[in-house]
Amino acid sequence: MTLYLTAVPHAFGPIAHRARELLFVGGIGLIATALLSFLKLRDRRHLLRELDLRNAVSVRTEELERERARERARSGILEMLVANQSLGLVLDGIVQLIRNEIPAARCAVLLHRADRTHIAATLGIPPDWVAALNAPHAVPFEVRKQPCVFETPATDPAWKIFTGGIESPPPASVYSQPIGNPDSRTGAILVFGMEAFPDGAEIGAEVLPYAARLSQISIEHSRFYDDLRFRAHHDGLTGLPNRVLFEERLSRAVTEARSLRQRLAILYVDLDRFKQINDSMSHRIGDLILCEVAARLGKALRPGDTVARIGGDEFNVLLPDIAANAEAEAISERILKSIRQTMHIEGRTLVVSASVGIAFFPEDGEDAEDLQRDADAAMYCAKGLGRDRVQSFSARNDSLDRVRMEREIRAGLRDNWFVVHYQPKISANGLFGGMEALVRLNHPLHGQIPPAQFIPLSEETGLIVPLGGWVLEEVCRQIAAWRAAGFGEIPVAVNVSPVQIARPDFAQVVEDSLARHAVSPFTLELELTESLLIGGGEESQQQMRRLRAIGITFSIDDFGTGYSSLSYLHRLKVDAIKLDRSFVQSIDTDEAARRLVQAMIGVAQGLGLNVIAEGVETEAQRSALVAAGCPMMQGYLFSRPQPPGALVEFLSQLASDPDDLFRLARVAGTALPLEEVLYPV
């Protein structure tokens, strides 16, 4: 059309020009209209695509959130397994996971034991259903086979026991998922629906198999740790509780008995000459004997008593809440009678006996450790008295007395029962010459126990080390207290055991005590026993040299009663000797004793040593010692050992005249001011 108009003759030019304008404008309009239509269509399609994308994103977000929630639930169950939570709690988490996936479901996890089934976890199950499911044979055997759906349990013969045992409306359908391998089913997961499942073949097709696998892992994990716990707390041979479990039960029983004011007993049972039986026959025979004894022990006890094998042929028995000691003793005799009965093991006829020790709470001990130690000591005492008998720890016996005393020493160190008393030393011309520190055990029930009853045992057991360290610390503290009270630096002698001084840290312990209380080493004298003269090794001498270097003096206690040797006396370079009271007691009546004392004093003074006589009780003894040339004495004639508080008046009288009192005699007939002795120029 455009070409045609272009060819119109020139005469029609204006008309043609207008026509072209109209055609051009009309074409633009048509194009614009078409363009607008196109744009609208494109926007609509774009909007639809955007809406579809939003919906897809929303759907996918919901799917991801469900997946994350599922993973969180699964992770939570795995974390419970790692934390060794109980099987019941883990299975509760698994049924909750199922409920999250199938909101309308009512879930139960059943575990099979022999021919019985019990409910291990439920969610949404009414109480009457729980009771009905626990009834014998209420759950069909088919649930142990393959996953299956029961569409109408109310009319299904397989479920008639269950539905007949409930009062509330029965479920419309049941889906079962076996737990475990086909050859070994350990249980099943049941999902009940009050309405028919939309597609029974696919209900829980993903979550239930996974839940069943988690349940099987949980069951195996629980069995494994149950076995570990059993092995950790039971004897592998007899199946009895072991030492660990017994001590736990004993501690709980003691706590309960203390709170309820009850009494209990612990028995220590040990077979007699079992090692000979084991060696002469075989270890297998020995093991069978132990198993037979374990069975007999269990039959001889009351319900609620505990018997444990604590090692070898040793058994412990816990008898809680006994009415009287006689009850425990009767049970012990019953145990011995049971063990004595003939055993027939692999064609052999055997007779075995045992020894039993008994300790009672609270009189023999107030904690589990003391009771076990006391029962053990009583058992060994029974063996020493002939075996095949019962021995109570409360019975009087030398070996048991030693055990009781050791326990008292330990308790004294723990509960601050020890005290230090001080006995003044007086010179021949009546001047004050310092103190000797003497430790006492001040028992809350038995009163004051003298050192002769606990010092030897402390040395044997090694308890003398902490005890001696405490005494040194207390003496330094008291010297500082007297100084602060205005009595000056009072010299004190302290007994030291060879066990203490042989330790490589002894000198450091002494130096630390002096430093803590700012006490001068010149105020401290260490008294050693004569056994150190013979048995003292290089370590002891090294400790002595180190302490002498700082000004501490040494003396030999109870001189003349042990292994006195002038060569050893010279080699150790002590500063003084203390004459034993056995010489002093007869010095005024026995000429031989007087001459012996006089000879020892002469030898000591010839070596430049001071002499102190112990145990002076009469004026006649004092006079004889003065005549023999003894420069220093102590004993009941002057003062008994007393606590620091009782010596305040005595020290105050000395301090009232410092020119004549507060002197220390070093050699007979010579007295130096105390300050000159402690701080020589």
PAMI-289027 format. One line per 8 residues: their letters; for each residue x, y, z of C-alpha. Coordinates in nm, 2 decimals. Each point is the difference from the previous one (the first is absolute). Layout:
N
A = X Y Z  ...
This chain:
681
MTLYLTAV = 0.00 0.00 0.00  0.29 0.23 0.08  0.15 -0.06 -0.34  -0.33 0.07 -0.17  -0.04 0.34 0.17  0.35 0.09 -0.09  -0.08 -0.04 -0.37  -0.29 0.23 0.01
PHAFGPIA = 0.04 0.30 -0.25  0.14 0.32 0.13  -0.34 0.17 -0.03  -0.13 -0.21 0.28  0.30 0.07 0.21  -0.16 0.17 0.31  -0.27 -0.27 0.02  0.25 -0.27 -0.02
HRARELLF = 0.22 0.16 0.26  -0.29 0.02 0.25  -0.09 -0.36 -0.08  0.35 -0.11 0.08  -0.01 0.19 0.33  -0.33 -0.17 0.09  0.13 -0.34 -0.09  0.32 0.06 0.20
VGGIGLIA = -0.18 0.10 0.31  -0.25 -0.29 -0.03  0.29 -0.24 -0.04  0.16 0.13 0.32  -0.32 -0.04 0.19  -0.04 -0.36 -0.11  0.36 -0.07 0.09  -0.04 0.16 0.34
TALLSFLK = -0.31 -0.19 0.07  0.16 -0.32 -0.10  0.30 0.08 0.21  -0.21 0.08 0.31  -0.18 -0.33 -0.05  0.33 -0.18 -0.02  0.14 0.17 0.31  -0.31 -0.08 0.20
LRDRRHLL = 0.02 -0.36 -0.10  0.37 -0.02 0.09  -0.06 0.17 0.34  -0.28 -0.25 0.07  0.22 -0.29 -0.09  0.28 0.14 0.21  -0.23 0.05 0.30  -0.12 -0.35 -0.04
RELDLRNA = 0.35 -0.13 -0.01  0.09 0.21 0.30  -0.30 -0.14 0.19  0.10 -0.35 -0.09  0.35 0.07 0.11  -0.11 0.14 0.33  -0.22 -0.30 0.06  0.28 -0.24 -0.09
VSVRTEEL = 0.24 0.18 0.23  -0.26 -0.01 0.28  -0.06 -0.36 -0.05  0.37 -0.08 -0.02  0.06 0.21 0.32  -0.26 -0.20 0.19  0.15 -0.32 -0.13  0.35 0.11 0.11
ERERARER = -0.13 0.11 0.34  -0.17 -0.34 0.05  0.32 -0.17 -0.11  0.20 0.21 0.24  -0.24 -0.07 0.29  0.02 -0.37 -0.09  0.38 0.02 0.00  0.00 0.18 0.34
ARSGILEM = -0.22 -0.27 0.14  0.22 -0.27 -0.14  0.31 0.18 0.13  -0.16 0.04 0.34  -0.05 -0.38 0.02  0.36 -0.07 -0.10  0.12 0.25 0.26  -0.20 -0.19 0.26
LVANQSLG = 0.17 -0.32 -0.10  0.34 0.17 0.02  -0.09 0.13 0.35  -0.10 -0.35 0.11  -0.36 0.11 0.08  -0.23 -0.28 0.11  -0.17 -0.22 -0.26  -0.34 0.13 0.11
LVLDGIVQ = 0.09 0.36 -0.06  0.15 -0.08 -0.35  -0.31 -0.19 -0.10  -0.22 0.29 0.12  0.20 0.22 -0.24  -0.06 -0.25 -0.29  -0.38 -0.01 0.05  0.00 0.38 0.00
LIRNEIPA = 0.19 0.00 -0.33  -0.27 -0.23 -0.14  -0.27 0.23 0.13  0.16 0.30 -0.17  -0.02 -0.18 -0.33  -0.35 -0.15 0.05  -0.18 0.25 0.23  -0.32 -0.20 0.04
ARCAVLLH = 0.18 -0.32 0.10  0.00 -0.16 0.34  0.33 -0.18 0.04  0.15 -0.28 0.22  0.33 -0.18 0.00  -0.02 -0.36 0.12  0.30 -0.21 0.10  0.00 -0.38 0.00
RADRTHIA = 0.14 -0.20 0.29  -0.03 -0.38 -0.03  -0.36 -0.05 -0.08  -0.12 0.32 0.16  -0.04 0.35 -0.14  0.02 0.31 0.20  -0.05 0.37 -0.08  0.32 0.20 0.00
ATLGIPPD = -0.14 0.34 -0.13  -0.33 0.15 -0.09  -0.14 0.32 -0.13  -0.37 0.08 -0.01  -0.10 -0.35 0.11  -0.29 -0.01 0.25  0.07 -0.17 0.34  -0.25 -0.28 -0.07
WVAALNAP = 0.18 -0.08 -0.33  0.33 -0.01 0.19  -0.14 -0.26 0.24  -0.15 -0.20 -0.28  0.32 -0.01 -0.20  0.19 -0.13 0.30  -0.24 -0.30 0.03  0.15 -0.33 -0.12
HAVPFEVR = -0.04 -0.06 -0.37  -0.19 0.33 -0.05  0.23 0.09 -0.28  -0.02 -0.22 -0.31  0.30 -0.21 -0.09  -0.01 0.15 -0.35  0.15 0.33 0.12  0.33 -0.18 0.04
KQPCVFET = 0.02 -0.10 -0.37  -0.02 0.27 -0.27  -0.16 0.35 0.00  -0.37 -0.05 -0.03  -0.33 0.19 0.03  -0.30 -0.12 0.20  -0.29 0.19 -0.15  -0.27 -0.09 0.25
PATDPAWK = 0.14 -0.11 0.33  -0.34 0.02 0.16  -0.11 -0.31 -0.21  0.34 -0.15 -0.06  0.03 -0.33 0.19  0.37 0.06 0.05  -0.08 0.31 0.22  -0.29 -0.14 0.19
IFTGGIES = 0.19 -0.02 0.33  0.10 0.36 -0.03  -0.33 0.14 -0.11  -0.18 -0.21 0.26  0.21 0.15 0.28  -0.07 0.37 -0.08  -0.29 0.22 0.10  0.06 0.29 -0.23
PPPASVYS = -0.07 -0.01 -0.38  0.24 -0.23 -0.18  0.23 0.12 -0.28  -0.12 -0.01 -0.35  0.34 -0.13 -0.13  0.34 -0.11 0.12  0.33 0.02 -0.18  0.29 -0.21 0.14
QPIGNPDS = 0.37 0.03 -0.07  0.22 -0.28 0.14  0.32 0.09 0.18  0.32 -0.20 -0.06  0.12 -0.25 -0.25  -0.24 -0.25 -0.16  0.17 -0.28 0.19  0.00 0.19 0.33
RTGAILVF = -0.29 0.23 0.06  0.04 0.20 0.32  -0.33 0.19 -0.02  -0.24 0.20 -0.21  -0.13 0.35 -0.06  -0.38 0.03 -0.01  -0.17 0.30 -0.15  -0.38 0.02 0.08
GMEAFPDG = -0.24 0.21 -0.20  -0.35 0.09 0.11  -0.09 0.02 -0.36  0.11 -0.22 -0.29  0.34 0.11 -0.14  -0.03 0.16 -0.34  0.23 -0.25 -0.15  0.09 -0.28 0.24
AEIGAEVL = 0.28 -0.13 -0.23  0.19 0.33 0.01  -0.08 0.13 0.35  0.33 0.07 0.17  0.19 -0.16 -0.29  0.30 0.22 0.08  -0.01 0.10 0.36  -0.10 -0.34 0.16
PYAARLSQ = 0.29 -0.20 -0.15  0.23 0.27 0.11  -0.15 0.01 0.34  0.03 -0.38 0.02  0.37 0.02 -0.09  0.05 0.27 0.27  -0.19 -0.22 0.25  0.22 -0.30 -0.07
ISIEHSRF = 0.32 0.21 0.03  -0.14 0.13 0.33  -0.08 -0.35 0.13  0.35 -0.13 -0.09  0.17 0.31 0.14  -0.20 -0.05 0.33  0.09 -0.36 0.02  0.36 0.07 -0.06
YDDLRFRA = 0.03 0.26 0.27  -0.22 -0.20 0.24  0.26 -0.28 -0.05  0.29 0.24 0.06  -0.17 0.13 0.31  -0.06 -0.35 0.13  0.36 -0.10 -0.06  0.12 0.32 0.16
HHDGLTGL = -0.20 -0.08 0.32  0.00 -0.38 0.02  0.25 -0.28 0.03  0.05 -0.18 -0.33  0.03 -0.34 0.16  -0.28 -0.01 0.26  -0.23 0.27 -0.13  0.00 0.16 0.35
PNRVLFEE = 0.05 0.37 0.05  0.36 0.10 0.00  0.20 0.23 0.23  -0.11 0.32 -0.18  -0.37 -0.08 0.02  0.03 -0.13 0.36  0.17 0.32 0.11  -0.27 0.21 -0.16
RLSRAVTE = -0.27 -0.20 0.18  0.19 0.01 0.33  0.04 0.38 -0.02  -0.37 0.04 -0.07  -0.09 -0.24 0.28  0.22 0.19 0.25  -0.15 0.33 -0.10  -0.35 -0.15 0.04
ARSLRQRL = 0.08 -0.17 0.33  0.15 0.33 0.14  -0.31 0.20 -0.09  -0.25 -0.27 0.13  0.21 -0.08 0.30  0.03 -0.36 -0.10  0.28 -0.25 0.04  0.17 -0.21 -0.27
AILYVDLD = 0.28 -0.25 -0.03  0.25 -0.09 -0.26  0.15 -0.35 -0.02  0.34 -0.08 -0.16  -0.01 -0.37 -0.11  0.33 -0.16 -0.11  0.04 -0.37 -0.09  0.26 -0.19 0.20
RFKQINDS = 0.31 -0.13 -0.18  -0.16 0.06 -0.34  0.33 0.06 -0.16  0.11 -0.36 0.09  -0.32 -0.13 -0.15  0.05 0.20 -0.32  0.36 -0.10 -0.04  -0.04 -0.37 0.08
MSHRIGDL = -0.31 -0.06 -0.22  -0.05 0.25 -0.28  -0.13 0.35 -0.05  -0.31 -0.14 -0.16  -0.08 -0.19 0.32  0.07 0.32 0.19  -0.24 0.20 -0.21  -0.27 -0.26 0.04
ILCEVAAR = 0.05 0.01 0.38  -0.03 0.38 0.00  -0.32 -0.02 -0.20  -0.14 -0.26 0.24  0.10 0.22 0.30  -0.17 0.30 -0.16  -0.32 -0.19 -0.04  0.01 -0.12 0.36
LGKALRPG = 0.06 0.35 0.13  -0.30 0.13 -0.18  -0.22 -0.27 0.15  0.12 0.07 0.35  -0.09 0.37 0.00  -0.32 0.19 0.06  -0.20 0.17 -0.28  0.16 0.34 -0.05
DTVARIGG = 0.35 -0.10 0.10  0.29 0.04 -0.24  0.28 -0.25 -0.07  0.29 0.10 -0.22  0.32 -0.16 -0.12  0.27 0.26 0.05  0.29 -0.20 -0.13  0.16 -0.35 0.00
DEFNVLLP = -0.18 -0.21 0.27  -0.12 0.31 0.20  -0.36 0.09 0.03  -0.17 0.30 0.18  -0.36 -0.02 0.14  -0.21 0.31 0.09  -0.27 -0.06 0.26  -0.20 0.32 0.03
DIAANAEA = -0.24 0.08 0.28  0.10 -0.26 0.25  -0.17 -0.01 0.34  0.30 -0.11 0.20  0.35 -0.13 -0.04  -0.12 -0.35 0.07  -0.20 0.01 -0.32  0.31 0.06 -0.21
EAISERIL = 0.19 -0.26 0.19  -0.28 -0.26 -0.05  0.01 0.07 -0.38  0.38 -0.04 0.00  -0.03 -0.33 0.17  -0.26 -0.11 -0.25  0.24 0.10 -0.28  0.28 -0.20 0.15
KSIRQTMH = -0.23 -0.30 0.04  -0.11 0.03 -0.36  0.35 0.02 -0.14  0.12 -0.30 0.21  -0.25 -0.24 -0.16  0.16 -0.25 -0.24  0.04 0.12 -0.36  -0.01 -0.25 -0.30
IEGRTLVV = 0.18 0.16 -0.29  0.09 -0.19 -0.31  0.01 -0.33 0.18  0.20 0.13 0.29  -0.13 0.03 0.36  0.13 0.31 0.17  -0.04 0.17 0.33  0.07 0.37 0.03
SASVGIAF = 0.00 0.24 0.30  0.01 0.37 0.04  0.09 0.28 0.25  -0.24 0.28 0.06  0.07 0.35 0.14  -0.28 0.23 0.11  -0.01 0.38 0.04  -0.30 0.18 0.13
FPEDGEDA = -0.13 0.35 -0.07  0.02 0.23 0.18  0.21 -0.13 0.29  0.29 -0.15 -0.21  0.00 0.27 -0.27  -0.21 0.29 -0.13  0.09 -0.02 -0.37  0.02 -0.26 -0.26
EDLQRDAD = 0.38 0.00 -0.02  0.05 -0.05 0.37  -0.26 -0.28 0.01  0.17 -0.19 -0.28  0.34 0.04 0.16  -0.13 -0.12 0.33  -0.18 -0.30 -0.14  0.32 -0.09 -0.19
AAMYCAKG = 0.20 0.02 0.32  -0.25 -0.21 0.19  0.01 -0.27 -0.27  0.38 -0.02 0.02  -0.03 -0.02 0.38  -0.24 -0.30 -0.05  0.26 -0.17 -0.22  0.27 0.06 0.27
LGRDRVQS = -0.23 -0.16 0.26  -0.03 -0.32 -0.20  -0.22 0.07 -0.30  -0.35 -0.13 -0.07  -0.15 0.25 0.25  -0.16 0.33 0.04  0.18 0.30 0.16  -0.16 0.33 0.08
FSARNDSL = 0.21 0.32 -0.02  -0.14 0.12 0.33  0.16 -0.30 0.18  0.32 0.08 0.20  0.31 -0.12 -0.18  0.35 0.14 -0.05  0.00 -0.01 -0.37  -0.35 0.17 -0.01
DRVRMERE = 0.11 0.25 0.25  0.28 0.10 -0.24  -0.25 0.05 -0.28  -0.23 0.20 0.23  0.29 0.22 0.11  0.11 0.06 -0.36  -0.35 0.11 -0.08  0.00 0.23 0.30
IRAGLRDN = 0.33 0.16 -0.12  -0.14 0.06 -0.34  -0.32 0.15 0.15  0.21 0.21 0.23  0.20 0.15 -0.29  -0.32 0.06 -0.19  -0.21 0.14 0.28  0.27 0.19 0.21
WFVVHYQP = 0.00 -0.23 0.30  0.37 0.04 0.06  0.14 0.25 0.25  0.35 0.10 0.12  0.08 0.02 0.37  0.32 0.16 0.13  0.22 -0.11 0.29  0.26 0.25 0.14
KISANGLF = 0.37 -0.09 0.03  0.17 0.12 0.32  0.38 0.04 0.05  0.18 -0.15 0.30  0.01 0.35 0.17  -0.37 0.05 -0.06  -0.01 0.21 -0.31  -0.25 -0.04 -0.28
GGMEALVR = 0.15 -0.17 -0.30  -0.27 -0.01 -0.26  -0.28 -0.25 -0.09  -0.05 -0.34 -0.15  -0.30 -0.04 -0.23  -0.20 -0.33 0.05  -0.28 -0.09 -0.23  -0.33 -0.15 0.13
LNHPLHGQ = -0.30 -0.15 -0.17  -0.30 0.16 0.16  -0.28 -0.25 -0.10  -0.35 0.14 0.02  -0.13 -0.32 0.16  0.30 -0.17 0.16  0.17 0.31 0.14  0.38 0.06 -0.02
IPPAQFIP = 0.20 -0.28 -0.15  0.38 0.01 0.08  0.27 -0.01 -0.27  0.12 -0.35 0.09  -0.33 -0.14 -0.14  0.01 0.18 -0.34  0.35 0.11 -0.08  0.15 -0.35 -0.08
LSEETGLI = -0.30 -0.08 -0.22  0.03 0.34 -0.17  0.35 -0.08 -0.09  -0.09 -0.35 -0.14  -0.28 0.14 -0.21  0.18 0.31 -0.12  -0.26 0.22 0.17  0.28 0.15 0.21
VPLGGWVL = 0.09 0.22 -0.31  -0.32 0.20 0.00  -0.03 -0.01 0.38  0.36 0.11 0.05  -0.04 0.28 -0.26  -0.31 0.12 0.19  0.19 0.00 0.33  0.28 0.21 -0.14
EEVCRQIA = -0.24 0.25 -0.14  -0.19 0.02 0.33  0.32 0.04 0.20  0.12 0.29 -0.22  -0.35 0.16 0.03  0.01 -0.03 0.38  0.36 0.15 0.02  -0.12 0.30 -0.20
AWRAAGFG = -0.31 0.03 0.22  0.21 0.00 0.32  0.23 0.26 -0.15  -0.30 0.22 -0.09  -0.12 -0.04 0.36  0.32 0.15 0.13  0.17 -0.32 0.12  0.29 0.03 -0.25
EIPVAVNV = 0.14 -0.28 -0.21  -0.05 -0.32 0.20  0.21 -0.29 -0.13  -0.20 -0.32 -0.07  0.12 -0.36 -0.06  -0.21 -0.21 -0.24  0.02 -0.38 -0.05  0.08 -0.10 -0.36
SPVQIARP = -0.04 -0.35 -0.13  0.27 -0.17 -0.22  -0.28 -0.04 -0.26  -0.04 0.38 -0.01  0.37 0.10 -0.02  0.07 -0.26 -0.27  -0.23 0.18 -0.24  0.18 0.22 -0.25
DFAQVVED = -0.24 0.29 0.07  0.02 -0.01 0.38  0.24 0.30 0.03  -0.21 0.20 -0.23  -0.31 -0.08 0.20  0.17 0.13 0.32  0.13 0.31 -0.17  -0.34 0.08 -0.14
SLARHAVS = -0.17 -0.03 0.34  0.26 0.23 0.15  -0.04 0.26 -0.28  -0.38 0.00 0.02  0.01 0.10 0.36  0.32 0.21 0.00  0.16 -0.23 0.26  0.38 0.00 0.05
PFTLELEL = 0.16 -0.34 -0.08  0.20 0.03 0.33  -0.32 -0.05 0.20  -0.07 -0.35 -0.15  0.17 -0.32 0.12  -0.08 -0.33 -0.17  0.01 -0.31 0.21  0.10 -0.32 -0.19
TESLLIGG = -0.03 -0.36 0.12  0.31 -0.22 0.04  -0.11 -0.22 -0.29  0.12 0.28 -0.23  0.35 -0.06 0.13  0.00 -0.34 -0.17  -0.26 0.03 -0.28  0.05 0.36 -0.10
GEESQQQM = 0.11 0.01 -0.36  0.17 0.26 -0.20  -0.34 0.17 -0.07  -0.06 0.05 0.37  0.35 0.14 0.06  -0.04 0.24 -0.29  -0.33 0.13 0.14  0.17 0.04 0.34
RRLRAIGI = 0.30 0.19 -0.15  -0.24 0.24 -0.18  -0.20 0.07 0.31  0.31 0.04 0.22  0.13 0.26 -0.25  -0.29 0.23 0.08  0.04 -0.04 0.38  -0.23 -0.28 0.10
TFSIDDFG = 0.14 -0.23 0.27  -0.04 -0.38 0.04  -0.02 -0.23 0.29  -0.03 -0.38 0.05  -0.31 -0.11 0.19  -0.02 -0.29 0.24  0.38 -0.03 -0.01  0.14 -0.33 0.14
TGYSSLSY = -0.29 -0.23 -0.08  0.06 -0.08 -0.36  0.31 -0.02 -0.22  0.22 0.26 0.17  0.34 0.03 -0.17  0.25 0.27 0.07  0.13 -0.02 -0.36  -0.35 0.05 -0.14
LHRLKVDA = -0.06 0.27 0.25  0.31 0.19 -0.11  -0.08 -0.05 -0.37  -0.35 0.14 0.02  0.13 0.31 0.19  -0.30 0.04 0.23  -0.02 0.28 0.26  -0.15 -0.19 0.30
IKLDRSFV = -0.11 -0.34 0.13  -0.30 -0.07 0.21  0.04 -0.26 0.27  -0.29 -0.25 0.00  -0.23 0.00 0.30  0.09 -0.36 0.07  0.34 0.11 0.13  -0.15 0.30 0.19
QSIDTDEA = -0.26 -0.20 0.18  0.26 -0.21 0.20  0.28 0.25 0.02  -0.07 0.08 0.36  -0.02 -0.37 0.11  0.23 -0.19 -0.24  0.37 0.06 0.02  0.06 -0.16 -0.34
ARRLVQAM = -0.26 0.23 -0.16  0.15 0.30 0.17  0.35 -0.08 -0.13  -0.13 -0.08 -0.35  -0.18 0.34 -0.01  0.31 0.17 0.12  0.21 -0.17 -0.26  -0.23 0.10 -0.28
IGVAQGLG = -0.01 0.36 0.12  0.38 0.00 0.01  0.03 -0.14 -0.35  -0.26 0.24 -0.14  0.17 0.30 0.16  0.33 -0.12 -0.13  -0.14 0.01 -0.35  -0.14 0.35 0.06
LNVIAEGV = -0.36 -0.12 0.02  -0.27 0.12 0.23  -0.19 -0.26 0.21  -0.37 0.00 0.09  -0.15 -0.25 0.24  -0.36 -0.10 -0.06  -0.26 -0.13 0.24  0.12 0.17 0.32
ETEAQRSA = -0.28 -0.05 0.25  0.15 0.03 0.35  0.23 0.24 0.18  0.23 -0.30 0.07  0.04 -0.06 -0.37  0.07 0.37 -0.07  0.26 0.01 0.28  0.17 -0.31 -0.14
LVAAGCPM = 0.01 0.14 -0.35  0.15 0.33 0.13  0.26 -0.20 0.18  0.08 -0.19 -0.32  0.05 0.32 -0.18  -0.32 0.00 -0.21  -0.06 0.36 -0.12  -0.37 -0.02 -0.12
MQGYLFSR = -0.31 -0.19 0.10  -0.37 -0.04 -0.06  -0.27 -0.20 0.16  -0.31 0.00 0.22  0.21 0.14 0.28  0.00 0.33 -0.18  -0.31 -0.01 -0.22  -0.21 -0.24 -0.19
PQPPGALV = -0.04 0.05 -0.38  -0.27 0.26 -0.03  -0.19 0.18 -0.28  0.13 0.35 -0.08  -0.29 0.17 0.19  0.10 -0.17 0.33  0.35 0.14 -0.03  -0.09 0.36 -0.02
EFLSQLAS = 0.04 0.06 0.38  0.33 -0.19 0.00  0.14 0.21 -0.28  -0.14 0.32 0.15  0.19 -0.06 0.32  0.32 -0.06 -0.20  -0.05 0.32 -0.19  -0.05 0.20 0.32
DPDDLFRL = 0.38 -0.01 0.07  0.19 -0.02 -0.33  0.34 0.05 0.17  0.00 -0.32 0.20  -0.26 -0.20 -0.20  -0.03 -0.09 -0.37  0.34 -0.16 0.01  0.12 -0.32 -0.17
ARVAGTAL = 0.26 -0.22 0.17  0.24 -0.15 -0.26  0.26 -0.15 0.24  -0.03 -0.09 0.36  0.05 0.30 0.22  -0.01 0.24 -0.29  -0.30 0.20 -0.12  -0.01 0.24 -0.29
PLEEVLYP = -0.27 0.26 -0.07  -0.25 -0.14 -0.24  0.07 0.28 -0.25  0.37 -0.09 -0.01  -0.07 -0.37 -0.07  -0.25 0.08 -0.28  0.19 0.28 -0.16  0.37 -0.05 0.09
V = 0.23 0.29 -0.07
